[in-house]
């Protein structure tokens, strides 16, 4: 069996998302993991599969497989970007999509409405899901897992400078930083303690990204006293961002790192809320 079979999720093309619910106050999400585009949009796309994949977050679902609670979105962010507000969730202009012309022509209004319906449905589901965690545990932590490119000048180009590209970027701009400091600081300390290939993880806050996405904003607006949503951006050191080839050892290590953080987060949440 190919080792890729163990790390690539292959959902039904008709599925919007998968949601697992278990006995834990911690939930992980991978809302940019998806690659599928619905049928009526296929001929309208102006991008290749490779171009889309480069800006998606493949394998982020693999990092959270050990969480009893996890939500994975299976549609491509180029169909609908759940981490943007509805008025910017469809990339209609190149400046919304890293300079890429996503669509050959102007999208029909009916296609836009269909995509926005998925956005609305997702957040209605998420609200219900999180209310269940709040009711059962009193408070919850959402780990919003993403990844980012660091070789934007081409496959043979230089990496982004160390100063601006941590291995793991923690984004906190939408949260009440003081209220959630015990959880956030504990998580960052735990991640930094993890050794991979002889070095501890480089974890920094609000460097490459500031955590301004729609999902964390939604959580902190709807659950200001009970929901701690943490945007976690992995630099794509675990794969080749130009070919899409994964580093299996790195993927398994990052999954283990997240798994080891769970009991620490559960205990910190218990004593701090």
C-alpha positions, 0 to 999 in steps of 0.5 A, a space after each residue: 500500500 502506498 504511504 500516501 493512502 494513510 495521509 490523504 483523505 478521499 471524501 465523496 465529491 458531493 460531501 461538503 464537510 465531515 464532522 466528528 463528535 466525541 467526549 472532549 472540550 477540544 475541537 480541531 478544524 481543517 477548513 482549507 483542506 478540501 480540493 473538490 469543486 462542484 460540477 457546475 463550476 468546473 468549466 468556469 475555472 481559470 486555474 489548473 488543479 496544481 495552481 489551486 492546490 498550491 494555495 489550499 492547505 492539504 494534509 491539515 486534516 491529517 494533523 487533527 485525526 486524533 481529536 475526538 472532535 474534528 471538522 473537515 471541509 471538503 470543498 476547495 477554498 476556490 469554490 467558497 472560502 469559509 475563513 472569509 466573511 460572506 462578502 469576500 468568500 468568493 474570489 471574484 478579483 485577482 487581488 482576493 486570490 494572490 493575484 490569480 484570475 480564478 474564473 474565466 468570466 464573471 460568475 453567474 449570480 446563481 452560482 454565487 448564491 449556491 456557494 454562499 449557501 454553503 457558507 451559511 450552512 457551515 456556520 449554522 452547523 458550527 454554531 450548533 456544534 459548539 453550543 453542544 460543547 459549551 452545554 456539556 463542558 462549560 467552555 471549549 477550545 477550537 484549534 483552527 488549523 491552516 498552512 502557508 507557503 514560504 517559497 513564493 518565488 518559485 520551486 527553486 526560489 529562496 525561502 521566506 526569511 526566518 524572521 517572518 516565517 515561523 514553523 508554527 504561527 499562532 494568530 490571536 488578533 480576534 481573541 480576548 488575549 488576557 482572558 485566554 492567556 493561560 490556555 494560549 501560553 500553555 499551548 505555545 509552550 507545549 508545542 515549543 517543547 516538541 522536538 523534530 529532527 533534533 530541533 524544537 519547534 519554532 512557534 511564534 505569535 502573530 508573525 506571518 499571520 495575525 489570526 484575522 480569519 472569519 472562523 475565529 472571529 465568529 467563535 469569539 463573537 458568539 462565545 466571548 466567555 466560553 470559546 477560545 479559538 486559536 488560529 494555527 498556521 503551519 509553514 509548509 515545511 511538511 511538504 513541497 508546496 510546488 509539487 504537492 509531495 508530502 514529507 510523511 515523516 514530518 506529517 506524522 510528527 505534526 500529528 503526534 505533536 497535536 495529539 500530545 497537546 490535547 491532555 494539556 489543553 483539557 487540564 488547562 481549560 478545566 482549571 482556568 474557566 
